[in-house]
Amino acid sequence: MADLPSLNALRAFEAVVRTGSFRAAAESLFVTQSAVSHQIKQLEEWFGTPLFAREGNRTQPLPHAKELARALSLSFAEMKSACHRVRNHKISQPLEVAAIPSVAVCWLIPRLARFRTLHPDIDIRIIYAIHGRDVTFRDADFAFVFSRGRPTVPDMEVKPFLPGDSVPVCSPLLAIRRAPGDPAQTIPALGLLHDTDLSGWQAWLTLAGAADCQTPPGPVFEDFNLLRAAVLSGQGVALCPMSMIRPDLEAGHLVCLSELTVISEWGYFLLQKPAAEQNEKSRAFGEWIMAERDRSNGPAP
């Protein structure tokens, strides 16, 4: 008999105890439930003793099985961290940063030259993480996402980065045409631009005291950068996150028409590999990006 049982069988066993069922373990390992059952049977034959108490359709790990599962969980975590450390120490591998288009174009890229000046030896690869689509962050060192509340992403630490509070803005030339009076009436009169759907403006009008008014139609843009281009060119009023358009406001390219904010429950989050899997490059970028955020925008609430 071999000194150790099959590694696949041990992995299946640990997954069953961790997830609480054969079915959930099979889903987490991307195999069939019968394959997991076969691995557990093989493992029990190797040990010469049952690992689970079977009560009808429920399966409970026995005390010695729980102890084994705890040890295996720690061992697999150590193996995973060791493999990531070796992989991340490849000198030729650039630091990979995934970012949704709004963060990439409006926030990250304009500041990236400062990081390159501080760390000219660190190569960076910027890729898109498209909002609303499933993204695999397995190979990314960092990722910027927009989420309603803190997202849960396996194998990544999640930090609040910037608030999503949005205000109505337009170009200075369009702002001149705004008539005096109730913002809930005068702002829609300039023409509304919509981000993805009409819900943002519906929420704003409700807060402005015009809940009974029908939201005026207007162009709908599926990407914030398209919306920003339209509002900069004077095509209407848009609800834009302050954290993304602050430079446009400071430069006078856009004018804020009201301090009433919406979409506050949404925010920008920074995802990064756990500390045990970080190398010098990722630690340097992580420290820089948080310092840059605090310097430029202030910390997220």
N, C-alpha and C positions, 0 to 999 in steps of 0.2 A: 504493500500500500504506500502511496506517495506521502511525503511528509506534510503536504498541505492539500486541502480539497481544491476543486476548480475555482479559479478566481471569479469566473462568471456566476458560479453557484453562490459564492459568498456575496457577490454584488446583488444578486436577486434576493437573497435572504435579507440583507440589510435594508433593501428597498421595501420589502413586505412589512418589516417591523416599523420602519420609518413612516410609511404611508398608511399603514393600518389595514391593508387588504391586498390580496393577490391581484385583483383587478387594477387597483391604483398603482401598484408596483409595475405591472406590465405596461401601463400607459406611460409612466415616468421613464421606463427603459426602452420604450418603442419596440416591444416584443409582444407576442401573444400571451394570454393568461395561461394557456396550456404549457407554454415554454417555461414560464416561471414555476408552475407546479412541478414540472419535470426536474428543474434545477433544485428545488427544495427536497424532493424525494431523493435525488442523488446525494444531496448533502446529509440528509438524515441517515442514509445507508452508510456514508463515510464515517459519521460520528457513532453510528450504532445506537442511536437513541432519538426519540421524537423531539422536535423543536417547537411544535405548536400543539396546543390543546384544541381539538376540533369539537365545537358545540353547535350542531346543526349546520347552518350556513356561515357561522362566525368562527374565526380562527384567532386564537389568542396565543402570543408567544409565552413559553414556559420561562420560569425565572432564569435558568442557565442560558436560554436563548436571548433574553433581554440583555444580559451581561455581555454576551458575544456581540450582539448588535451594536451596543455602545462602543465597544473596542473597535469594531469594524468601521463605524462612522468616523471616529477620530483618525483611523489609519487611512481611509479613503480621502479624507480632507487633507491630511499631510501629503499624500501622494499627489493630489491635484495641485496643491500649492507648490510642491517641489517641481512638478512638470512645468507649471507656469513660470516659475523663476528661471528655469533653464531656457525656456522659450523666449522670455523677455530680455535675456542677457545677450541675445544676438545683436551684435553691433550694427549690422546692416538694416535691421528692422526699424522703420520709422515709427514715430508716435502717431497713432491713428485716432483722429477726433471726428466723431459723427455729430452733425448738428442739423437741426431743422433749418430750412432756408432763411427764415427771418433772423434767427440768431447768427447764422453764418455770414449773411450779407450786411446786416445792420449793426451787429455788435462785435462779433469775433474778428472777422477779417480786418476791419479798420484798426484794430488794436494789435494785430498779430506781429506787426513790424517791431514793436517794443520787445516782445518775447524773443524774437530772432536776434535782436541786438544783444540781449542779455545772455542768450544761449545759442550762439551761432553753430555749435557742434551738434545740435539736436535737430534731426530732420522730422518734419511734420507732414502728415497726409490728412487732408480735410475731405470728408465725404458727407453726402446728404443723408439725413434721417428724416424721411417724409412724415409729417404729422398725419395721424389717422391711419397709417399703414403699419403692418407688423414689421418690425425691424429686428434682425439678429445682432445683438451687441456682443456676441461671443469674442469677436476679434478686435473690438474697439477698446482703446484704453480709456477714453472719455466719450460721453455723449450728452448733448443738450436736447431736452425734449420739453414739450408744452403739454401740461396735464391738468385735469381737474382734480386737485388734491394730489398728495404724494403717490407717485406710481410705485408698483412693486415689480422689480425686474430681477430675475434670478442671477446670482453671481455678480451683482453690481451693488455698490453703495449708492444711496440716493441722498442728495443734499438740495434743500431749497436754494435757488440761485437768484431769480429776479421775479418781482410781482407781475401779474398779468393785468393789473388795473388799466382800463382803457378809457380815453376821453375823446370827445368829438374835436376833430382838427380839420383845417382846410388851408388852402394857399392864401397868402396875404391879399391878392387881388380879388379873390372870391369873398373874403371876409369883409371887404369894403362894401359889398353889395347887400350885406345883412341889414335888415330893417330893425329898428329898436322895438323892444317888446318881449313877450314871453319866449324864452329859449325853445320851449316845446313846440312853438309855432314858427319862429323865425329861422331856426336851424334847418328843419326839414324843407323849408321853402327854397333853400340853396341847392337842394338835390342830394340824395343820400347814396353813398357807396357801401356795399355790403360785403362782409368777409364770410364766405362759405354759404350763409343763409341770412334770413331776416331777423333771427332771434336776438342778435346783439342790439339792434336798434329798437326792437320791441321792448327789451328790458330797460333800455335807457329812457324811452318815452314813458314807460310806466313809472320809473323813479322820478321823472320830471313832472309827473302829475297829469299825464295825457294817456292814461291806460285805455280809455275808450276810443282813442283815435286809431284809425287803421294805419299801419306802418306803410309809408309811401314806398312804392317799388323803385328799383334802380339797378344798376349793373351789379352783378355778383361775381366776386373773384375767389378762386379756389386756393390762392396762395397769397400770403401777406405781402410779399414783395411786389406782386402785381397790383394789389390794393394801394400800397404806398406810392407806386409810380403814378397811379391814376390821381390820387389826392395831391401829389406834388405838382401835377400838370394842370391843376385847377378844375378837375372834372366834377367835383362835389365834395361833400363832407363825409369823413370816415371815422369810425371808432378805432383808435390805434393804441396799443400798449405804450404807456409813457416810457417804459424802460427801453423800447426799441426806437422811439422817435425823438428822444431828448436832444440828440445832436441837431436834428432838423429844426426843432423849436429854438434852440440856442442860436442857430445860424440865421434864424428869421425866414427859413424856407416854408415853415408851417406856422399856423396860429391856432392856439387852443381857444375854443369858443365857449367852454364851460368846464368847471372843475368837478362836475358830477361824473363819477366813475362807475363803470360796470365791468363785468367779467372778473371781479375781484376773487372769485373762488378758484380761478385758474391761475397757473403760475408756470414759470420756467424752472426746470430742475436739472441739476448736473449729476450725471451718472458716472461712476468711476470704479475701477477694479478695487477689490478689497486691499487693505494695506499690505497683507502678506504677499500679494501678487504684484506689487508695484516695484519698479526699479528706479534708479536715480532720475531718469528722464521723466517718468510719469510723476514722480514726487515734485520735481522742479516745475513742471507745467501746472500741477494741482495747486501749489503754493502761489504761483504767479496769477493764475486765473481768478482765485478768490481775492487776492490783493487788488487786482485790477477791477474786479466788481465793486469792492468796497470803496476804491478811489473814485470810480466813475459814476456809480449809481447808488451806492449805499447798500447795506445788507438787506436781504429780503425779509419781510416781517414774518 
